[in-house]
Amino acid sequence: PGLLPLPAKILEGKQDEPARRVARHEAGHLLIGYALGLAVESYSASPGEASVQFAGEENAGKVGVLSLEDAQPLLVVGMAGMLSEYGEFGDSDGGRADLMQMQRILSRVQPRIPPEQQQGYTRWAALMAWSYLQTLEKPLEAATDAIQAGKPLSEVLAAVEGAKQN
């Protein structure tokens, strides 16, 4: 409840190049979290087990109370994976899981956010994520390539930093 009803197309997903899709999706989460100052602990791009883990996030979306200020960057990071995949493929296989995670984050915010305002924050997070992704196109591509190649996290971040310099 409360999440922006996205067009069906973004959630349909195709099965072309699944490794590239997963890499692109996780690169979006990783890059935007990193750009927002979240410390990246690890990532996995294995189909079915893909994720990016940020420091202190072991219980993110699961338990405890969040302020709106603390939730906002998590919402942007949540949208970034889906939108980075959408930007390359025109749809997103991983969007449902991201929306569910965002709903868990929104449900932890105190004071409670009414459903109609949750939609507004979801739209805001989508706009912010898309804006960052457009600005960081070269680092996104570098992160995607490094993740798809199975590089360790330090090399993924080095690729991002190198692409930002060019």
C-alpha positions as CSV (number, residue, x, y, z in Angstrom):
1,P,0.0,0.0,0.0
2,G,1.1,3.5,-0.7
3,L,3.6,2.8,-3.4
4,L,3.5,4.5,-6.7
5,P,1.8,2.2,-9.1
6,L,4.5,1.9,-11.8
7,P,3.7,1.2,-15.4
8,A,3.4,-2.5,-16.0
9,K,6.1,-2.3,-18.6
10,I,8.9,-1.5,-16.1
11,L,8.1,-4.6,-14.2
12,E,7.5,-7.0,-17.1
13,G,11.2,-7.8,-17.7
14,K,12.7,-9.8,-20.5
15,Q,15.2,-12.6,-20.2
16,D,17.8,-11.2,-22.6
17,E,21.3,-11.1,-21.1
18,P,20.3,-12.0,-17.5
19,A,23.9,-11.5,-16.2
20,R,24.1,-8.0,-17.6
21,R,20.6,-7.2,-16.2
22,V,21.7,-8.3,-12.7
23,A,25.0,-6.4,-12.9
24,R,23.2,-3.2,-14.1
25,H,20.6,-3.4,-11.4
26,E,23.1,-3.9,-8.6
27,A,25.4,-1.3,-10.1
28,G,22.6,1.2,-9.8
29,H,22.1,0.4,-6.1
30,L,25.8,0.4,-5.4
31,L,26.6,3.6,-7.3
32,I,23.8,5.7,-5.9
33,G,24.4,4.5,-2.3
34,Y,28.1,5.3,-2.7
35,A,27.3,8.7,-4.2
36,L,25.0,9.5,-1.3
37,G,27.8,8.6,1.2
38,L,26.7,5.2,2.3
39,A,29.6,2.9,3.0
40,V,29.4,-0.2,0.7
41,E,30.3,-3.4,2.5
42,S,29.7,-6.0,-0.2
43,Y,27.8,-6.9,-3.2
44,S,26.6,-10.1,-4.9
45,A,25.5,-10.3,-8.5
46,S,24.5,-14.0,-8.5
47,P,21.0,-14.4,-10.0
48,G,18.5,-15.0,-7.2
49,E,21.0,-13.8,-4.6
50,A,21.9,-10.4,-6.0
51,S,22.3,-7.6,-3.4
52,V,24.3,-4.7,-2.3
53,Q,25.0,-4.4,1.4
54,F,25.8,-1.1,3.1
55,A,27.4,-0.6,6.5
56,G,24.9,-0.7,9.3
57,E,22.2,-2.0,7.0
58,E,21.9,-5.6,8.3
59,N,18.4,-4.9,9.5
60,A,17.4,-2.3,6.9
61,G,13.8,-2.7,6.0
62,K,13.2,-5.3,8.7
63,V,13.0,-3.9,12.3
64,G,13.3,-0.7,14.2
65,V,12.3,2.9,13.7
66,L,13.7,5.3,11.1
67,S,13.4,9.0,10.8
68,L,12.3,10.4,7.5
69,E,15.7,11.9,7.1
70,D,17.4,8.5,7.5
71,A,14.9,6.8,5.2
72,Q,15.2,9.2,2.3
73,P,18.6,8.1,1.0
74,L,17.5,4.4,1.4
75,L,14.5,5.2,-0.8
76,V,16.6,6.7,-3.5
77,V,19.0,3.7,-3.4
78,G,16.0,1.4,-3.6
79,M,14.8,3.0,-6.8
80,A,18.2,3.2,-8.4
81,G,18.5,-0.5,-9.2
82,M,15.2,-0.7,-11.0
83,L,15.8,2.6,-12.9
84,S,19.3,1.7,-13.9
85,E,18.1,-1.6,-15.3
86,Y,15.2,0.2,-17.0
87,G,17.5,2.8,-18.5
88,E,19.4,0.1,-20.4
89,F,16.7,-2.5,-21.1
90,G,13.5,-0.6,-21.1
91,D,12.1,-2.8,-18.2
92,S,13.2,-4.2,-14.9
93,D,13.2,-7.8,-13.6
94,G,14.2,-6.7,-10.1
95,G,11.7,-4.0,-9.6
96,R,9.2,-5.9,-7.5
97,A,11.7,-6.8,-4.8
98,D,12.9,-3.2,-4.7
99,L,9.4,-1.8,-4.2
100,M,8.7,-4.3,-1.4
101,Q,12.0,-3.2,0.3
102,M,11.0,0.4,-0.1
103,Q,7.6,-0.4,1.4
104,R,9.3,-2.0,4.4
105,I,11.5,1.1,4.8
106,L,8.5,3.5,4.6
107,S,6.6,1.4,7.2
108,R,9.4,2.0,9.7
109,V,9.3,5.8,9.4
110,Q,8.1,7.6,12.6
111,P,5.9,9.5,12.7
112,R,3.9,7.4,10.3
113,I,3.5,8.5,6.7
114,P,0.0,8.2,5.2
115,P,-0.3,6.1,2.0
116,E,-0.9,9.1,-0.2
117,Q,2.3,10.7,1.1
118,Q,4.2,7.5,0.7
119,Q,3.4,7.7,-3.0
120,G,4.8,11.2,-3.1
121,Y,8.1,10.0,-1.4
122,T,8.2,7.1,-3.9
123,R,7.9,9.5,-6.8
124,W,10.5,11.8,-5.2
125,A,12.9,8.9,-4.8
126,A,12.4,7.9,-8.4
127,L,13.1,11.4,-9.6
128,M,16.2,11.7,-7.4
129,A,17.5,8.3,-8.5
130,W,16.9,9.0,-12.2
131,S,18.6,12.4,-11.9
132,Y,21.7,10.9,-10.2
133,L,21.9,8.1,-12.7
134,Q,21.8,10.5,-15.6
135,T,24.5,12.6,-14.1
136,L,26.6,9.5,-13.3
137,E,26.2,7.7,-16.6
138,K,29.9,6.9,-17.0
139,P,30.5,5.6,-13.5
140,L,27.3,3.5,-13.8
141,E,28.6,1.9,-16.9
142,A,32.0,1.3,-15.2
143,A,30.3,-0.2,-12.2
144,T,28.1,-2.4,-14.4
145,D,31.1,-3.8,-16.3
146,A,33.1,-4.4,-13.2
147,I,30.2,-6.2,-11.4
148,Q,29.5,-8.3,-14.5
149,A,33.2,-9.3,-14.7
150,G,33.0,-10.4,-11.0
151,K,35.5,-7.9,-9.8
152,P,36.0,-7.5,-6.0
153,L,34.3,-4.5,-4.4
154,S,37.6,-2.5,-4.2
155,E,38.0,-2.8,-8.0
156,V,34.3,-1.9,-8.6
157,L,34.7,1.3,-6.5
158,A,38.1,2.1,-8.2
159,A,36.3,1.8,-11.6
160,V,33.6,4.2,-10.4
161,E,36.2,6.7,-9.2
162,G,38.2,6.3,-12.5
163,A,35.1,6.9,-14.6
164,K,34.2,10.0,-12.5
165,Q,37.7,11.5,-13.4
166,N,37.1,11.1,-17.2
